[in-house]
Amino acid sequence: MQLKSLRLFMAVAETGSFIAAAKQLHTVQSNVTTHIKKLEEELGAQLVHRTGGVRLTSAGQALLDYAKRMLATHDEALALFKSQESASGQLRLGAMETTMALRLPPILAAYHANYPEVDMTLSTGPTATLIEQLMAGQVDGVFVAGGIDHHRYRSLNVFSEQLVLVSSIPMTSIPSSEELLSATFLAFRQGCSYRQRIELLLASQGINAVRVFEFGTLDAMLGCVAAGMGYTVLPRVTVVAHQHRFGIHYMELPSSIANIDTYFVTSEPATWSPALARFTETLRTKVLGASPQHEPS
């Protein structure tokens, strides 16, 4: 059933006249007649009495309720996508554990305050896993290290991080090759970009491999580092925020290892839902102070 046919049918029901319905919707009577006949053919039922005045049959009355709901849902969907001020529906985001813990809370709070009708689903994981989820359509946008180079996706540089070496004891210099060779490192599971920087650090000291224990949460990792289990590499802002709580210490790393950018990656803007479009605007405003009209490149 065409929506146009249903609108004409409802106009006939409201006005009790083919002529009045045509005038109300700025068309001609023959067009109204054609659409009503088409509906009757599709449904296999007579919808209106055409003698003694236009009146709905029992079949017409039954269709009327459905027509109202179908058109109302259609109009709501149009209003949702055309509105530049509001948003509803669902927003699914993924982020690295460290980004979700410190960088995103004020942004998510601001977004929720402006668009309370949006239901947000948030998940964490390493960069490789998050990108896989984005490409599989399981999330709408992800915060990952380094972005991705793909024509179907847009990457917006949102945070610049400085990675540091974290230990349970104070350090005045990077541990020697001998110390690192016998050390244990703690990291998020395979696919974490920070874990790759551990490998770069070791390679710079001529070390090919060390024991790496995998962790799923930031608190568990920092707790074990504080207990003297081993070293880890994390963003400086994350370590500073948890330093007194866990009693940990950190050492700055060479810029070639330390500097890493976090990107917000999404599909092409033409595919965005209103909820995603409003979130991107919020992100740009809160992080970059940019005009909300700009899009990720």
N, C-alpha and C positions, 0 to 999 in steps of 0.2 A: 504494500500500500504506500502510495506517495503521500508525503506530508501535505503537499498542496491539495490533494484530494480530500484529506481529512479536514483541512482548514475550511474548504468550501462546504463540506458536509456539516461542520459545526455552525457555519454561518446560516445555512439553510435551517438548521434546528433552532437557532436563536431568533431568526427573523420570520420563519414560517412562510418563506417565499423565495423562489428561485431568482426573481427579479431583484428583490431587496438584497439577497446574498451577493449577487453579482455587483450591485452598486456599492455595497459595503467593502468589497475586496477589489474594487476597481477593475472589473473584468466584464465580460458579456454573458448573457443568460445561457447561450449555447455552450459556453465553456463549463459553466456550472453543471448543466445537464449531462455533458459528456463525462465529467469526473464522477458524478454520482452513479451513472450507469456503469462506469468502470469498477467502482467499489462493489456494486451489487454483483457484477460478474465474477470478481475475485472471491467474494464471500459466498456466492451462491444463495443469496437471500435478498428479498426486497426490503429496502431501507426506509422508503417514504411512500405514503399514500399520495397519489397525484390527482385524485378527484375529491371534490368537496373541500378544497384547501390543502395545502401541503402540510402533512403531519407525519411524524416518525412512526414507523411500525414497531412492533416489539423487538424485532431484530435491530432496527435503527436505534432504539433506546439502549440496547445492550452494547452496541458499538460506541455510542456517545461517551460512556464512561472511559472506555479504553482510549478513544481519540483525545479526550481531555488530558489524560495522563501522558500519552505519547508526545503530544505537542508541548506540554509543560516541561517534560524532560529534555526535549529538543531545545526549547528556549533557554532552559537553565544552562545547558552545555554551551550554547552560543554566548550567553552572558558571561560564563566563566572565562572563556578564551578571549573575549573582547574587552573585558574589564582590565584597566591599567592600574586600578587602585586596590583590588582585593584578590585573594587566592584561597582556594580550598583544595580538598583532595589529599593525596599522599605525597610525601617527599622522602626518598630513600637515599641516604648518604653513607659513604664509607670513608674511613680515615685511618691513618697510622695511629697507633696507640698514643704516642707522645703528642701528636697534633690534637687528637680528641681530648686529651687530658687538660691541656693548658691553652691552646690557641683558639679552640672553637667555642667553649662555653659562652663568652660574652656575645659572640656573633649569633649563636643559636638562640640565646635569650632575647636579643633584639629582634630577631626574625619572628619568634613566637609572639612577642608583644604586639607586633604589627599585623601578623597574620595568624591569629589564634585558631582559625578553622582548619589549618593544615595539620595533618597527622604526620609526625616525623618518625622515621625508623633509622636508627644509627647503628653502625657496625664498625668494628676495628679489624685490622689485619695488616700484613706486610704489603709493600707496594705491588709486588708481582700478583698476589692474590686479588688485591683490589682492582687492578687493571683487568684481570680475567673476569671478575664479576661485572665490571662496567661493560665489557664487550659482549657478555652474555645477556645483558639487559636486566640483571638482578638488582642494580642500583642506578640512580639517576646521575650521580656525580661522585667523584672520589678525590680525596686529598692525598697525593702521593709525592714521592721525592723524584725530582728530575723531569716530570711530565712525560708525554709520549709524542712521538712523531708519526701521526696517522691522519690521513685526509678526512676521515669521518669524525674526528674528535678535536676539541678545542682545549688548549691549556692556558690557564691564567696563573701567572706567578704571584703568589700571595704572601709567602713567608720566606725569609732568608735565615737559615740556621747556621750556627757555628758548633760543630761537634767537638766534644772534649773527651779525654780519657778519664774514666772514673775508677776510683779505688777506695778501699777502707782506710788507707793511711795517706798522710800528706806526701806530695811528690814535688821535687824541685826540678826534675827533668824527666824526660821519657825513659822508662826502664831500659836497661841494656838488653842487647840481643839474647844474652844468656838467661836473663830474668824472664823475658817474654817467651823464650823457647820452652821453659818449664811451667809457664803460667797457664791458667784456665781463663777463657773468656766466656762471658754470658751475653746472649743475644736473643732477639726475637727469631722466630722460625725462618727457615729458608725462604728467600724471596724478599727479605727486609733489606732496604737500601743501606741502612746503617751497618748491617752485618758486612756488606761489601766494603765499607770503609775500614772495618777491622782488618780485612784481608789486605787492603792497601797499606795500612799501617805496618802490618807484619812484613809485607813484601819490601817496604822501604828499609826495614831492618835486616833484610836478607833471610827472612823466615818464610818457609813455604806453607807450613801447617801447624796448628796447635789444637788443643782440645777445646771445643765449643759446646756449651750446654744451652739448650733452647728453652725459652720461657714464653708464656702466653700473655703475661700481664706485666705492667711496669712496676707495680708495687713489689711483686715477687722477685723481680730481677734486682731492684735496688736493695731490698732486704737481704738478699744473698750476697750482694757486693759488700754491704755494710758488715756482714758477718765474716768477711775475709775469704769468701769462696773464690773470687777472681775479679778480673777487670771487665768493664763494659765501655762502649762508646755511645754517647747520647748527646742530644742538643744541650748546649750550655744553659739555656733558659729553663729546661726541664730539671737539670741537676740543681741549679740554684734554688728553684722553687721547693725542692725536696731535701736540700742539703742538711738543714738543721733537724728535720724530722728523722732522717736515717743516719746522720753522723757520717756522711760520705765526703770525699775530697775529689778534686779534679785537676787535670793538667791540660793546658791548651795544646792543640796539635798544629802541625804545619798547615797553612791555608789550603794547600792542594788536597789535603785530606779533610780538613775541618769544614770548609764552606760547601753548603748544599742548600738548594732551594726546594721549597714545597709548592706544588702546583695544584690548582683545582681543575680537574679534567672532566669534561662532559661531552656529550654528543653535539652535533651542529645545532646552533640556536633555533633554526627553523623547526626542530623536533621537540623543543622544550614545552613542558606543561606550564600553566600559569604559576604553579607553586615553585617550580625550578627557576623560572624567569625572575620571580620576586626574590628568591634566595640569592641568585647571582647579583642582583642589584644591591641587596643588603650587604653581601660580601665585599663588593667593590666600594661601597660607601664606608663601611666600618674599617676595612683594611687599607684601601688605597686612597680613600677620600675622593674617588673618581665619580664622574657623572654616571647615573644609573643607565643611561642610554647606550653606553659602550658594551661591547660583547667581547668574550674571550677570543683570542686570536690563535 
